[in-house]
Amino acid sequence: MSSKFKKIKSNLGWIIGSIGVGIVITFIIPIWGWIIAVGAGLIYIGWYIISCNR
């Protein structure tokens, strides 16, 4: 009985870990991607404004 409980407990850990990794991949990484994209856009706009004012 204890061996079966240990196996279920191990599988439950993998399930919870997978859900956590899925949440990180779904929410945290895209937020960083948007931050990088906005930063690149601001740099481009800045260079465009500087080149137009010369």
C-alpha positions in Angstrom: 0.0 0.0 0.0 2.8 2.5 0.8 4.5 1.8 -2.5 1.3 2.6 -4.3 0.9 5.8 -2.3 4.6 6.8 -3.0 4.0 6.3 -6.8 0.9 8.5 -6.7 2.7 11.1 -4.7 5.6 11.1 -7.2 3.2 11.5 -10.1 1.3 14.3 -8.3 4.6 16.1 -8.0 5.2 15.8 -11.7 1.7 17.0 -12.5 2.0 20.1 -10.3 5.5 20.8 -11.7 4.2 20.6 -15.2 1.3 23.0 -14.5 3.8 25.4 -12.9 6.1 25.3 -16.0 3.1 25.7 -18.3 2.0 28.8 -16.4 5.5 30.3 -16.6 5.7 29.6 -20.3 2.2 31.0 -21.0 2.3 34.2 -19.0 5.8 35.2 -17.9 7.8 34.7 -21.1 5.3 36.5 -23.4 5.4 39.5 -21.1 9.2 39.7 -21.4 8.7 39.4 -25.2 6.4 42.3 -25.2 8.8 44.4 -23.1 11.6 43.6 -25.5 9.4 44.5 -28.5 8.3 47.8 -27.0 11.9 48.7 -26.1 13.0 48.0 -29.7 10.2 50.1 -31.0 11.1 53.0 -28.7 14.7 52.8 -29.9 13.6 52.8 -33.5 11.3 55.8 -33.0 14.1 57.6 -31.1 16.5 57.1 -34.0 13.9 58.2 -36.5 13.2 61.4 -34.6 16.9 62.2 -34.2 17.5 61.6 -38.0 14.6 63.8 -39.0 15.8 66.8 -36.8 19.3 67.0 -38.2 
